[in-house]
Amino acid sequence: QVQLVESGGGLVQPGGSLRLSCAASGSIFIFRNYDMGWYRQAPGKQRELVAGITSGGSTNYADSVKGRFTISRDNAKKMVYLQMNSLKPEDTADYYCNAQYVEANYWGQGTQVTVSS
């Protein structure tokens, strides 16, 4: 059984920052082997990839967040983070942590981010 638990969401003013965290656990879960990602889903919209980090540490970002968001991982702690700066109202969404390895694909329950004045 693999569990992904997100935290760090909340209400922030435009231009502000938040840091999301995702804690991974599971008796057979070898975290370092997994590609990790942050996705988001706004009301009425499809879930989209925000940022990804491979098992080797390569990163990729959605064009809309490049230069503002940074994804990182700590394999020893089985954690993945999303540092979000210069937040905009359009960043408002539920943010989900994802872990992928071969055919395995796991999701967290999500954390809500609201950017509003």
N, C-alpha and C positions, 0 to 999 in steps of 0.2 A: 504494500500500500504506500502510495506517494502522496504527500500533502504539501501544498504550496499555500502559504498564508501571507497575504499582503497587509501592509500597514503604512501609515504616513499620509493618507489622504486628508482632505479637509477643505475648508473655505479660505481662500486667499484673494487678495486684491490684485487687479491687473498690475503686471510688473513685478509681482512678488515671486517667491521661490517655495518649493516644496521638495522634500526628498522621500520618495517611496522606497519601501523595503519589501523584499520577498524572502521569507524563510522557508527553506525546503527540508523535508524530512521523509524518512522511510527506511525500513530495514534493508531493502535491497536497492536502494537508490544511491547510485554512484554519481554524485552531483557533477564531478569534474568532467564526466563524459557527455553531459547534456548541453545542447544549445539552449540558451535561455532568451526569453523575450518579454517585452512589455507591449501589450495591446490595449486599445481603448475603444469604448463604444459609447457614443453620444446618443441621446434619445432620438429615435426614429432613423438612426443611421446604422450601417453595418460596422461590425468590429474591424478595426484596422491595426496593422502593425505600427507601433510607435518607434521601437528600437529593439535591436537584437544583438546578442553577443554569443559567439560560438564557443565551443569547448576550448578552442585554441586562443580565444581572446579577441578575435576580429569582431568589429562592430559595424552596424549599419543603422541608418536612421531614415525615418520618413522625411521627405523634403520639408514638410511644414514645421518640423522641430529641429532641424539641423542648426547647429550653432547655439541652441538654447538648452537642449536636453543632453545629458550624458548618462550612458548605461555603464555599469561596472559590476564585477562579481568578485566574491571572496570564496574561493573553493574550500578553504579550511573551515570557514563558518557556514558553508552551504547557504550563502546569501547572494542575492542579486539586488542591485539598487538602480534607481532612476532619479538622478538629480535634475530637477526642472527649474529653470530660471526664466526670467522675463515672461512670465505666464500671461496668456491672453484669454479673453472670455471663450474663444473657440477651442481652448484646451479643456473646457469643461466636459467631463465624461466619467464613466466608470473605467478604472484601469485594472487590467488583469495581468497576472504573471503567468508565463507559459514555459514549459520544459519539454524539449523534444529530443529523442534519441532513437534512431532507426524508426520502428513503427510505434514507439511509445510517445504519447502526447498527453500532457497533463496541464490542468488549469487550476488556478486559484479561484476564490470566491469573489475577488474584486475589492477595490477600495475606491470610494467616490472622491473626485476632485471637482471643486466648484470654484471658478474664477469670476469674481463679481465684486463690484464696488458697492 
